Amino acid sequence: MSSNTLWIPDSSPLFFYSPAEAYFAGQNFNAWIGNDGIQNNPNENGKINQTVKTTSFHRSSGNTAIILPSIYATSFTPIFQASPTEYNVTFQLASWPPEPWESGKTYQKSNEEKYFDPQTFTLNFWCLKENQSQCTGEIDFLGAFVETKFAPDKSQIEIVDLDDSSPLIQYEGFSPVNQDNKIVNIDADTDNEKTLSMTSTEGSKATVSFTGASVQIYGVTCTQCGNYSIALDESSSTFNSFNNATIHDSLLYFTTNLDTSKTHTLTLEAKGGVVLDKFVAQGPKGGVGFIGNIDGKSTTVVGPSSNSVPTGNRNSTGIDGSNQPLANGNGDGIQPTSGGSPNAGVIVGAILGTLAGLGFLYFLCLKVSPKLKKDKEKKLNPWDEANLLQNMKNEEVHVTTAANQRYVYPGLIAHSDLKKK
């Protein structure tokens, strides 16, 4: 698989923060609180906020932990701030023994490990005081870089975006968007195509089909957001998009190492509030796209990138908060695969071009053909021309004297024994 780096912000539900019962039950870890804005305590070199482009972070203190479970990755680089005089930070890969760690330090999978498998990364923050309540220093976690693979090895990676407003996405309970399930406002500077699709109704679904090796979902985490499940082909998983702050452009889901020879179907089902912004598929060039039906026509969105969509009957939340119909047009990169109507302008142009070509060929025939014909005619000498006169019919030639004869057919005079007497 072709490798690339993926930034996972702290707001991503891919991270599970203590005291999440699924991973930290009974360990007496403190909780984390999501925040929006540049954190106030940069690390000692003052560059922590220059390392990544993010304005959100999770904050905690005392004994606490974070886990990133079951992700396809070959490296892991966490970005955080914690006072080394108050905290002992450890990193743990799966069930291997923990080891001391620091912000910006990278775990790299050995080249000898041939298999590209899901990995589980855990960060633990241990208070160095006798009582963890004595650790008053704050721990700020910004997110992590992971190196992963988006396409088979030695292949060029192609990326295809699909906005939440695309009619290729099959919604149940998300559409039409109205005040009853509008749980966040549009962020014009962040949200893709300045639209969001959202629901607060449990059981609502969003289904999309695609080809490629990897898929990502971006959306919003917020106080009114909740749990949701992802069913992809035969697998399923559950996440929680709750956040103390409203953070747009959050990575809600990611997976890779998918079969590139088949079409995949992904269904997101809401268990609480869910806000979607866009879907992203990646894979080998020429093998990535989103597939669906629009007005009974099979349609595919292909690379390198396509955010526009053809005319549809679904509404999405616009920048002004109103329900807006999708723009007309086929959109860049959207290709109907059956049932499309031919373009009249193209047909007329083809006919006129053909007629012009035929006219040019006819002109060439008129100009060139006579010349070729003359060049091919056999040139006779004067003697043969004179002797052929006897075989000519309907010729009015009157010969009376040898003198007159030279005016009628001088070739005969020039090559005969006739003399003037």
C-alpha positions in Angstrom: 0.0 0.0 0.0 1.2 3.6 -0.8 1.9 5.4 2.5 0.8 8.9 3.5 0.3 10.9 6.7 -3.1 11.4 8.3 -3.7 14.1 10.9 -6.3 13.1 13.5 -7.3 16.1 15.6 -8.2 15.8 19.3 -11.9 16.3 18.4 -12.0 13.1 16.4 -14.2 10.4 17.9 -11.5 7.9 16.9 -9.8 8.9 20.2 -11.4 7.5 23.3 -10.7 9.5 26.4 -10.7 8.3 30.0 -12.9 7.4 31.8 -14.5 5.6 28.7 -15.8 2.4 30.2 -14.9 0.2 27.2 -11.2 0.8 27.8 -10.7 2.4 31.2 -13.3 0.9 33.5 -12.1 0.6 37.1 -8.8 2.5 36.6 -9.8 5.7 38.4 -8.7 8.0 35.6 -9.8 11.6 35.4 -11.9 12.9 32.6 -11.0 15.2 29.7 -12.8 18.4 28.5 -12.9 19.5 24.9 -11.9 23.1 24.2 -12.0 25.4 21.2 -9.2 28.0 20.7 -5.4 28.1 20.9 -4.3 26.5 24.1 -2.8 28.9 26.7 0.2 26.7 27.8 2.6 26.1 25.0 5.4 23.8 25.7 8.9 24.9 26.7 10.1 25.5 23.1 6.9 27.5 22.4 6.3 25.7 19.1 3.5 23.3 20.0 0.9 25.3 18.2 3.1 25.8 15.2 3.5 22.0 14.7 -0.1 21.5 13.7 -2.9 23.6 12.2 -5.6 23.2 14.9 -7.5 25.4 17.2 -9.0 22.7 19.4 -7.6 20.6 22.2 -8.6 18.3 25.1 -7.6 19.2 28.6 -7.2 17.2 31.8 -5.0 16.8 34.9 -3.9 14.1 37.3 -3.9 10.5 36.2 -5.6 10.3 32.8 -5.3 8.4 29.5 -6.1 8.4 25.8 -6.5 5.4 23.5 -6.6 5.2 19.7 -7.8 1.6 19.0 -7.7 -0.6 16.0 -6.3 1.8 13.4 -4.3 0.8 10.3 -1.1 2.7 10.8 2.7 2.2 10.5 3.6 5.2 12.8 2.1 7.3 15.6 3.2 10.8 16.6 1.1 12.4 19.5 1.2 16.1 20.0 0.5 17.2 23.6 1.7 19.4 26.5 2.4 18.1 30.0 4.9 19.3 32.5 7.7 16.8 32.9 8.1 17.8 36.6 4.5 16.8 37.3 3.8 14.0 34.9 5.3 10.8 33.7 4.0 10.2 30.2 4.1 6.6 28.8 3.3 5.2 25.4 2.0 1.6 24.9 1.5 -0.4 21.7 -1.3 -2.9 22.1 -0.4 -5.0 25.2 3.3 -4.4 25.0 5.1 -2.9 28.0 4.7 0.9 28.3 7.7 3.2 27.7 8.4 6.8 28.5 7.3 9.2 25.8 7.2 12.9 24.9 5.3 15.2 22.5 6.5 14.8 18.9 8.2 11.5 19.5 7.3 8.9 16.8 6.6 5.3 17.1 7.6 3.7 13.8 6.7 0.1 12.8 9.8 -2.0 12.0 10.5 -2.6 8.3 10.8 -6.3 9.2 7.1 -6.4 10.1 5.6 -7.4 6.7 1.9 -7.2 7.6 -0.2 -4.1 7.5 -2.4 -4.7 10.5 -4.6 -2.6 12.8 -2.7 -1.1 15.7 -3.8 0.2 19.1 -1.9 3.2 20.7 -2.3 4.3 24.3 -1.0 7.4 26.1 -1.0 7.4 29.9 -0.3 10.5 32.0 0.7 9.7 35.6 0.9 12.3 38.3 4.3 12.3 40.0 2.9 13.6 43.3 1.8 11.3 46.2 -1.7 12.3 45.5 -2.9 13.0 42.0 -5.0 16.0 43.2 -1.6 17.7 43.9 -0.9 17.7 40.1 -2.4 21.1 39.3 -0.7 21.4 36.0 -2.9 21.0 33.0 -2.4 18.4 30.2 -3.4 19.6 26.7 -3.7 17.0 23.9 -4.0 18.4 20.4 -4.1 15.2 18.3 -1.7 12.8 16.5 -0.1 12.1 13.2 -0.3 8.6 11.9 1.4 7.2 8.8 -1.0 4.9 7.0 -1.6 3.5 3.5 -4.3 4.8 1.2 -3.6 2.6 -1.9 -1.7 -0.5 -2.9 2.1 -0.2 -3.0 3.7 1.5 -5.9 0.4 3.0 -7.1 -0.5 6.6 -7.4 -3.0 7.8 -4.8 -6.2 9.4 -6.0 -8.6 11.3 -3.8 -12.3 11.9 -4.4 -14.5 14.1 -2.2 -18.3 13.8 -1.9 -20.1 16.7 -0.2 -22.9 15.8 2.3 -25.4 17.5 -0.1 -24.8 14.9 -2.9 -27.9 13.0 -4.0 -25.6 9.9 -4.3 -25.9 9.7 -0.5 -29.1 7.9 0.6 -30.5 9.6 3.7 -33.2 8.3 6.1 -34.1 10.9 8.8 -31.5 13.5 7.7 -33.6 15.0 5.0 -35.1 17.5 4.6 -33.1 19.5 7.2 -35.2 21.7 9.4 -35.2 23.4 12.7 -36.3 20.2 14.5 -32.9 18.6 13.9 -30.7 21.6 13.2 -28.2 21.2 16.1 -25.3 23.4 14.9 -24.8 26.4 12.6 -22.9 26.5 9.4 -19.2 27.6 9.5 -18.7 29.3 6.2 -14.9 29.2 6.5 -14.7 25.5 7.4 -17.6 23.5 6.2 -17.2 21.9 2.7 -19.5 23.6 0.1 -20.9 25.6 3.1 -23.4 22.8 3.8 -24.1 20.3 6.6 -26.4 17.4 6.9 -27.6 16.6 10.5 -30.1 14.7 12.6 -31.1 14.4 16.2 -33.4 11.4 15.5 -32.2 8.1 16.6 -32.2 5.5 13.8 -31.5 8.0 11.1 -29.2 6.7 8.4 -26.8 7.9 5.7 -25.6 5.3 3.1 -23.0 5.6 0.4 -21.4 3.2 -2.0 -17.8 3.7 -3.3 -14.7 2.1 -4.7 -11.2 2.5 -3.4 -8.9 1.3 -0.6 -9.8 3.9 2.0 -12.7 6.0 3.3 -13.0 9.0 5.7 -16.0 10.9 7.0 -15.8 14.5 8.2 -18.4 16.3 10.3 -18.9 18.2 13.5 -18.5 17.2 17.2 -20.6 19.2 19.7 -22.5 19.2 23.0 -25.7 18.0 21.2 -23.9 15.3 19.3 -23.9 11.7 20.4 -23.3 8.1 19.5 -23.4 6.6 16.0 -22.5 3.3 14.4 -20.7 2.6 11.1 -21.4 -0.6 9.1 -18.9 -1.1 6.3 -19.5 -4.3 4.3 -19.4 -7.0 6.9 -17.8 -5.0 9.8 -19.3 -2.6 12.3 -18.1 -0.2 15.0 -19.5 2.5 17.3 -18.3 6.0 18.1 -19.3 9.0 20.2 -19.2 12.5 18.6 -20.0 14.4 21.9 -17.7 17.3 22.6 -17.8 20.1 25.2 -16.9 22.5 22.3 -18.4 22.7 18.8 -15.6 21.6 16.4 -16.1 21.6 12.7 -14.0 19.5 10.2 -13.6 16.7 12.7 -12.6 13.2 11.5 -15.6 11.1 12.4 -14.4 7.9 10.7 -11.5 6.4 9.0 -10.5 3.0 7.7 -8.2 1.6 4.9 -6.8 -1.6 3.5 -10.1 -2.3 1.7 -10.4 -4.5 -1.4 -10.0 -2.3 -4.4 -11.6 -4.8 -6.8 -15.1 -4.5 -5.3 -17.7 -1.8 -4.5 -18.1 -1.1 -0.8 -21.3 0.1 1.0 -21.0 2.2 4.2 -24.0 3.0 6.4 -23.9 5.5 9.3 -26.7 5.1 11.8 -27.4 7.8 14.4 -27.9 6.9 18.0 -28.0 10.5 19.0 -27.2 13.8 17.3 -25.0 13.5 14.2 -23.6 16.2 11.8 -22.0 15.3 8.5 -19.9 17.4 6.2 -18.3 15.2 3.6 -17.1 11.8 2.6 -13.6 11.1 1.2 -12.5 8.0 -0.8 -8.9 7.3 -1.6 -7.2 4.5 -3.6 -5.2 3.7 -6.7 -5.6 6.2 -9.6 -8.5 5.2 -11.8 -10.0 3.0 -9.2 -11.7 5.5 -6.9 -15.3 6.8 -7.0 -18.7 7.2 -5.4 -21.5 5.3 -7.0 -25.3 5.8 -6.9 -28.5 6.6 -8.8 -29.8 10.0 -9.6 -33.3 10.1 -11.2 -33.0 6.5 -12.2 -29.6 7.0 -13.8 -26.5 5.2 -12.6 -24.0 7.9 -11.7 -20.3 7.8 -10.5 -18.3 10.6 -9.0 -14.7 10.1 -10.0 -11.3 11.9 -9.4 -9.2 13.8 -9.0 -11.8 15.7 -6.9 -15.5 16.4 -7.3 -17.6 18.4 -4.9 -20.3 19.5 -7.3 -23.4 17.5 -7.8 -26.1 17.2 -10.4 -29.6 18.3 -10.0 -31.3 16.5 -7.1 -34.4 16.7 -5.1 -32.7 16.6 -1.7 -32.2 19.8 0.4 -29.2 20.6 2.5 -28.6 23.2 5.1 -27.1 26.3 3.4 -25.0 29.1 4.8 -28.0 31.1 5.8 -29.5 28.2 7.6 -32.3 27.8 5.1 -33.1 24.7 3.1 -31.5 25.1 -0.3 -32.0 22.9 -3.4 -28.9 21.5 -5.1 -27.5 23.5 -7.9 -28.3 22.5 -11.5 -25.7 20.9 -13.8 -23.9 17.6 -14.0 -20.9 18.9 -11.9 -17.3 18.3 -12.5 -16.3 14.7 -12.4 -19.8 13.2 -12.3 -20.3 10.8 -15.1 -23.7 9.2 -16.0 -23.0 5.6 -16.9 -26.4 4.8 -18.5 -29.5 6.4 -19.7 -27.9 9.8 -20.5 -29.2 12.0 -23.3 -26.9 13.0 -26.2 -25.7 16.5 -26.5 -27.4 18.3 -29.5 -24.6 20.8 -30.0 -22.0 18.0 -30.3 -24.1 16.1 -32.9 -24.7 19.2 -35.1 -21.0 20.1 -34.9 -20.1 16.6 -36.0 -22.5 16.7 -39.0 -21.2 20.1 -40.2 -17.6 18.9 -39.8 -18.3 15.9 -41.9 -19.9 17.9 -44.7 -17.0 20.3 -44.7 -14.6 17.4 -45.1 -16.5 15.9 -47.9 -16.6 19.2 -49.8 -12.9 19.6 -49.4 -12.3 16.1 -50.8 -14.6 16.9 -53.8 -12.6 20.1 -54.5 -9.3 18.1 -54.5 -10.8 15.6 -57.0 -11.8 18.3 -59.4 -8.4 20.0 -59.3 -6.1 17.0 -59.2 -7.9 14.3 -61.2 -7.8 16.0 -64.6 -4.1 16.7 -64.3 -3.4 13.1 -63.4 -5.5 12.0 -66.4 -3.5 14.2 -68.8 -0.2 12.9 -67.4 -1.3 9.4 -68.0 -2.3 10.0 -71.7 0.2 8.5 -74.2 2.0 11.2 -76.4 2.1 10.1 -80.1 4.7 11.2 -82.5 3.6 13.3 -85.5 3.8 10.4 -87.9 1.4 8.2 -85.9 -1.0 11.1 -85.5 -1.1 11.6 -89.2 -1.6 7.9 -89.9 -4.5 7.8 -87.5 -6.5 10.3 -89.6 -7.6 7.5 -91.9 -9.4 5.8 -89.0 -11.2 8.9 -87.8 -14.9 9.1 -88.5 -17.1 12.1 -89.2 -14.2 14.3 -90.0 -14.6 16.9 -92.8 -11.1 16.9 -94.2 -10.7 18.0 -97.9 -7.3 17.5 -99.5 -6.8 18.8 -103.0 -3.1 19.5 -103.3 0.0 18.7 -101.5 0.4 22.4 -100.8 -3.0 22.6 -99.1 -2.3 19.3 -97.3 0.4 20.8 -95.2 -2.2 23.1 -93.6 -4.5 20.3 -92.9 -2.1 17.8 -91.4 1.4 19.0 -91.6 2.7 15.9 -89.9 2.1 13.9 -93.1 4.0 16.4 -95.2 6.9 16.4 -92.8 7.2 12.6 -92.9 6.2 11.7 -96.5 7.5 11.7 -100.0 4.9 14.2 -101.3 6.5 17.0 -103.2 5.2 20.1 -104.9 5.0 19.7 -108.7 
